[in-house]
């Protein structure tokens, strides 16, 4: 269900089914339905009491990215009279997101401490960065990790080191999401859980049951896993085995030839609530609508995790907890030259081969390295390293994430405030309550993090739209969206800060399995390895970590050899 950016949704009864079907309406019609006029105070940044709602766009790194895109960064290197400091390391890690931090973590574990990590932003973390509002942390992106299965050995090892997983295999209760975990706004009130089953017809409930049965069948194949490499390996092994196993593997692979919408239509899954629920998953993990996501990716969202997964694991600052814990531990040991091993505010403007070594140029340093591990999005690499050609390219999903500072609890009805709060039929993914994991009395002032994947237009056009649209327009849309469930939300919001993610994540459109196979068979150049979730086509912490660990092992072997 693709929604126009200038529209919101209402619900209307469908006599033939008894379900409520999302119906797109204009913002003006929706505002009128609320009994206010288009120029109401809430829609011009004022509360009913005349208080201005503050906020703005937060730095998103796009300015530095555009320097690389248009060649300005290289020109500055050629024309700058500033002498840059020389540095010699065995391994240069470019990118301080989860892939880069995981590569550094693994290098240290292998006893290879001669590395430096270069991060363009002022902080590490990548799309797991967070904000701090007077001590209340809140995410700017990735905000949870499902409890990893026993097969996710690297994830579990890291969490043991961070004290999240005990030696006895018990998870720290402080980071397991507290109850109530989820609620959904449907038919004028909040309901516990996320399945939109209120007032649903028997026939459509049967579709939910049949869908979950199908996901169980796919899960049972073992060909869907997180990290995904395990599932891919099982699928390829089944192909080689022949017989019934090969037939099953072929069926899994065939999913990638359809969009999720086409597959659901073929399977007879036409219940509006079911389609909305599945698309909630594809928008949540992939920034993709049903008509954009590969059917394989949609199935993977449900079949790649244990059915009885007890999590998720979450923190007020989201996955930035992991990033900053890793950063602190890795930073505790300086390089042998006395300088910090992790350098922020250090974009790699150019990477060039010199004999058997690499030269990595940043605005302040020239690093000579034996090996480079590239841990930034793949589309950037050819702009930095001349001669590198990508075998395939991904489409990248744009996102908007907003942090709303809430002065007082807004009006509500039904189930109590949860960690994840979703409005049925909304074009957004709802909001996460950053204070949910806090212990003790809930604070009067809190932060809600609102998520929106831009799926209603082509990705390139969506990025232009993100750059051109005024902050006030986004603020108004957010208030209209939330006012469906909280009629006085504008009087409760003191501030709205907005992060625009132009290339938030690779979008797994049909053909993703072929693209992933091509990328994993590719090496950009001798002694250069890649550690980024782009190699999986799935922007998940576990994927980034897996590639970071494996790239580090390859780099360490080259250095040792």
N, C-alpha and C positions, 0 to 999 in steps of 0.2 A: 504494500500500500504506500505509494509515493505521494507525499503531500507537498503542496506548493508552499514556498517559504513565507508567503504573505498570508497564509491561511492557518487556521487552527481547526479543531474538530469538535463536533457535538455528537450526540447519540440520538438515534431514532428507532422506535420499535419496528420490528419486522413481523407482521402478523403470521406469516407462514412458518416462521421458525421459533418465535419467542425470544430470539437473541436481540441484542442491541448491536447495530452495525455502525462503525465510524462513518460519519458523513462530513465531507470537507465544506467549510463555510468560510466566508471572508472574515478578516479581522473586524471590519466594521459591523458585520452582521452579528458576530459573536459578542462584541462589546454592547451592542444594542440589546442582545438577549440577556445580558447581565443587568440591564436597566440603567446604563450609563451612556454618555455621549462620547463620540470619538475624541473629543478634547478634554476628557475627564482628567483630573489631577494625576491619577495613577499612570496615565499614558503620556504625560509630559514631565515625568520625573519628580512629581510632588505627591506627598501624602495628602490625605483629606485635611490635615492640620496645616498644610502649606510647607512642610519640611522638604527640602530638596534631597533626593536620593543621590548620593555620591557614587564615584567609581570611575572606571575607564578601562581601556585595553592595557594589559600587562605585556611586558617585552616577551616576544615569541621567537626570537632568533631569526626572523625572516630577513632582516636587513643584512646580516652576515651571509645568509644563504644566497641572497641576490647578488652580493659581491662575487660569489663563486660562479653563479649562473651566467653573468654577463661579462666575465673576464676581468673585472676591475681588480680583484684580489691579486691576480698574477701581474697585472700592470703595476700595481703598487710595489710589488716585490722588485720589479725591474728598475723602477724609477726612484725608490726610496734611498736616501743618503744615510739612513740610520743603520748603524752597525749592529747586527744581531749576534747574540751570544752563541757560541758553538757548544754543542753537547754531543757526547758519544754514549750510546746505549746499545745493548744487544737487540732489544725488542722495543719498537715504538707502537703503542696502541692508540689508534685514532678514533676517538668517540668514547664518552663517559657515561653511556646508558648502561642497561643491564648486560648487554653483550660485552662491552669493554671492561666493566667492573668484574664480570665473571671470568674473563680471560686473565686479568691481573690476579684474581684470587687463585685461579688454577696454576698460574706460573709460580706464585709463591709456594703453593702446596707441593709443586715439583722441585722446589729448591732453586728456582731460577728467579733471582731477585733483581736482575739488571734490566729493568724496563722503565719506561715512562709512559704515562697516559695523558693524552692531550684532549681536553674538552673545550668546545667552542663557547659554551655558556658559562655564566659565573658560578654555576653549581653543577655537580654531576646529577645523574638521574634520568636524563632523556625524557621520555613521555611519562615518567613516574614522578616528575617534580611536584613540589607542594608549596603552599603558602602558609604564612604565620600571621594570625590576627590576634595580637596581644596575648600570645600563649596558646591560642586555639589553632592547632594545625588543621589544614584542609588540603585535599589533593587537587592537582591540576590535570590529572590524567588517570593512569592505572591505579586502582584503589583496593584491589583484593587479589588473593591467590587461593584458588580452590585447594582443599587439603590434598596434597600430592599422594598418588598411589605408591605402593612399595617399589614399582618399577622406576619411579623418578628418583634415582639414587643420588644424583647431584643436588637436586632441590632439597632432599631430606638431609643430606650431609651439611649443606649450608645452614639450614634451619637448626640443626643440632648445635652448630658452632655459634649461632646467634642466640641460643637459649630458648628458641621457640618450640623445639621438639626435645623432650627429655630422653635420657639414655634408656629409659624404660619404654620408649615408644609413645608416651603420653604427650599430647599437645598442651601448651600453656593456655589455660582457660582465659587469660586476659586478652589473647589475640584471636581466639575463636569467636566468631561474630556472636554477640550477645542477642538474646531474644528481647523483643520481637525483631526478626531479621527482615521481613518483607511485608509489604502491604500494597494493595492495588485499589485505586479509586474507580468505582464503577457504579452506575445507577444512583448517584447522589450521595455515596458514602464510601468510607474506606473498609476494605475487607482484608483479612489476614491472608498471606501467601500472594503469589504472583499469577496464578492461573485465573483467567477471567471467566469463571464458570457460573457467576451469579445469574439466576433466571435463565439458564441455558436449557434448550430443548433436549429431549432424550436422544434424538438422532445426533445432535452435535456433541453431546457427552460421549456417545459411542465413538465418534471420530477421535476425540482426545484419547480414549482408551486404546483404540487401534493404532494411533500414532505412537503412543508410548510402547506398545507391544512391538512395533516395527523397530523402534530405537533399541529395544532390548535385543532384538535379533541381530542388528548391526553391531551392537556392543559385544555380543557373544563371539563374533568372528575374530576379535582381537586385532583387527586391522585399523581400528581407530584408537589412538592413544595420545597422551600428552606427557612428554614431548612426542611429536608426530613421527619421528624417525623410526621408533619401534614399530608402529603400525605399518609404515611403508615397507619396512624390512619383512614383516610377516606376509604382507600382500605379495611382494615380489617372490618370496620363497614359495608361497602357495601357487603362483603362476608356474614356477619351475617344476613343482611336484606333479602337476597335471591332475586329471580326473576331477572329482567333486570339488577339491580345494581350489583348483584353477578356475572352475566355473564360478565359485564364490568370489574369488579375487577379481574376476572379470566384472562381476556385478557391482562390486565396490568401485572399481575404476570407471564403470559406465556412468555412475552418478555425476562424474565431473563433466559429462557432456551436456548437462542440462542446467538451467538456472533452478534455484530452489522453488520458484513459482511454477515452472514447467513440471518439475517432479511432483509437487503436491497436487497439481491438476491431474496428472497421470494416475496418481494413487487414489484419487477421489477425495482428497482432503480439501474441501471447499468451505468449511465452517468459518465464518469471518473471525470469530474469536480465536480459533486455532491458528489461522493464518497470521493474525496479529501477534499472537504469543510466539510463534516460531520466528517471525520477523523481529520481534523484540530481541531474540537471541542473536540473529545475524547482525542487527544494528549494534548491539552491545559489544560483541567480540570483534566484529569485522568492519563496522561502519558501512554496511551494505544492506540494501533492501532485498526482498525476495526475488525481485527481477534482476538484481545485480549479482547476488551471491551464487556461487556454484552449489549445486545440490549436495555434492560431497562435503563442502564446508558446513552447510546447514546441518547435515547428519552428524558431522564431527562434533559440532557444538554440544549435541545431546549424547552421542554414543562414545565420545572420547574420554568421558569421566565415569567414575563409579556411580552406579545408580543411587547408592546410599551414602554418598559423600557427605561428611559430617560438618563441613565448614560453612562458609569460607574463613580463611585467615584474613584479618583486616586490622588496620591501624587508623587513627584519626588523620594522619598525613598520607594514608594510602601506601602504595608500594615504595614511596620515598623512604619509608622506614628501612627497607632492605638496602636501598642505594646508599643512604647516609651511614648506616652501620658498616657496610662494606668499605665505604670511603674512609671512615675513621680508622678502621683496622688496617687498611692498606697504607694509609698515610702515616701510621705510627712508626713505620720503618723508612728512614730516608734512603736516598740513593747513595751509592759509595762515594759520589762526588760531593755529598753533603747537601745537595738540593732536593727539593720535594719530588717525589715520583709522580704524583698527580698534579697536573698543571691545568687550572681552569682559565677561562678567558683566552684560550689559545687555539683558535681555529687553524686547521692545517690548510694553508692556502695553496700549497703545491707539494707534490710528491714526485720525485724523479729518481731514476736508476743511475747510479754512478759505479760502473764496474760491477762488483758483486754485492754492493751495498746500496742502501736507500738513503736519500736526502729528503727530509721532511722539513719544510719551511713554514714557520708561523710568524706572526708579526714581530715577535721578540726573540725567537731562537731559530737556529738551524741545527737540526738533529740528524746525526749520522747513525744509522741502525743497520744491523745485519738482517733483520726481519721486520716486516710491517704487518700488523693485524688491523684490518679495516673494520670498524665497528659502528659506522654511521650508515644511514640509508644508502642502498646500492646506487640509486640514480645520481648521487653526488659524486661517486668515485671517478667516472670519466671526466668530470669537470675539474678534478684536482690532479689526476694522474694521466698525463698525456699518453696515448697509445692503448689504454685499457678500453675494451669494448664489452658491453654486457651481452650475454647470449640471448637473453629475453628481458622484457621489462614488465613491471607491475603497474597497475593503476593504484593510486594512493587516495585514501579517503580523507576528506577534510572534516574537521570537527570544530565545534564551539563548546567550550566548558566555562561555566560561570560560577563564581563563588559569591553567594549572597549572605551578607551579615544580617542576622535576624535579631532585632531588639527584644521582641517578645513573641510568645507562641501565637500564631495566627489561628483564626477560627477553623474548626474542623468538625468532622462527624464520622462516627464509626470507630474502627480499630485505631489503637493508639499509635503515635509516631514510632516508626521503625527505622532501621538502618537504611534500607532501600525502599523508596517510596515512588510508585509508578502510577501514572494516570492513563487509564485505558483509552485507546484511540488517539492519544497525543502524538505529535510528531517528535517530541523529545523522548528521552529515556527516563525522565523523572529526576529525582534528586536523592543524594545520599546525605544523611545527617552526620556531620563530622564529629559531633559530640557523643555519638551513640556508644562508643567504646569506653567513655569516661566512667570512673567509679565515683560513687557518692551522689550528692544532690545535683540534678541537671542544672547547668548554668542558665541564667536569664538571657544571656547573649550567646548565640551560637552561629554556626556557619552551615549553610546548605550548599552542596555542590551539584549544579544542574548540568546535565549532559545532553548534547544534541549532535548526532551524526548527520551531515548534510548529504542526503541521498536523493534529493529531488531534482538534480540536474547533473550534467557531466562534470567529472572531477575538476577539469581545468577551469570550466566556467564557475564552478563552486568556489574555487580558490580566489578568483577575481572578485566574486561577490563578497567573500569574507573580507578582502582588503578594502573594498569600496564602501561597504555599508557602515553607517555611523554607529557608534556605541549606543546612542539613544534608541536607535531602531531595535537593536538586540535587547536592550533593557526592557523596552515596551513589550516585545514578544514574550520575553520570559515572564513578565508580570501577568500578561494575559493568559499564558499557559497555566501558570500556577493558580490563578484566580478561579479556575474551574473547581479546584478542591479547597481553596482558601480564599474566600471572598474578600477578606480584608488584608491580603498579603502586602499590598502597597504601603499600608500603614505600619507594617511590621519590619520592613526592609530599610536598613540604614545605608547600605552600600551594595553595589553590584560591580564586581571586577570580572573581566572577560579575557580568556585566553583563546586565541585563534590558532588552531593547529592546521596548517595548510596541507601537510603531508603526514597526517597522524599515524597512518598504518597502511601496509599493503592490503589491498582489497582482494580477497580470493574469488575472483570471477571464474566462470567456466574455463577449463584448461589449466587450472592451477597445478594439478599434479604433474603435467608435462613441464610447466615452467620450473617447478621445484626440482624435478629430476635434472633439467638442464643446468640449473644453478649449482646443484650439489656435485655435478660432474665437472665443473668449471673452476679454474684457478686464474685469478686476474693476471698474475705475472709470477715469475720465479721468486720464491721467498716472500710472497705476499699471500696472506690468508684472510678469510672473511668470517666475522663473528657478529651476525645480526639476524633478527627474526625474519628479515626479508627472505632468507634462504629457505624458510618454511612456508612463506606465504601467509603466515598466521602471526599476528602481533601479540604474542603472549610472553609473559615473563619466563616461563619454562622453556620456550623455544629459544629465546635470546640466550639464556644461561647455557643451554645444551650446546649451541654453536660457539659460545665463548670458551667453554671448557675444551671442546674438540680442537678449536683453532689454537688454543694455548698449547695443547699437547703436541700438535704438529710443529709449532714454532720452537718449542723446547727441544724437540728431537733434532731439528735442523741446526740449532745453535750448538747442541751437544755433539753433533756429528761432524 
